[in-house]
Amino acid sequence: MQFLVVLVVSALVVKFWPVLVGGIGMIVAVYWGRRVADRHAERIEAERRRLAGLMGRADAQHNWTLQGDDRGLYDEYPPVAV
């Protein structure tokens, strides 16, 4: 009985090998495509967070400048008095 099952499976593999290879190729392509899309989404989210922090600091510095505070111009690095 086992020999018959192996024989039938082998015959199916020989007959339909292009379909099997194509199916495995599609599975691999979908896996890598989703992985690339996820990594791209993570990079976009990291860039959005970076820009949000940058805009927050720019708004704070702008408000300090409007109030006449030197931190608005120099922020954390004031000029060194010589």
Secondary structure, 3 states (H helix, E strand, C coil): CHHHHHHHHHHHHHHCHHHHHHHHHHHHHHHHHHHHHHHHHHHHHHHHHHHHHHHHHHHHHHHHHHCCCCHHHHCCCCCCCC
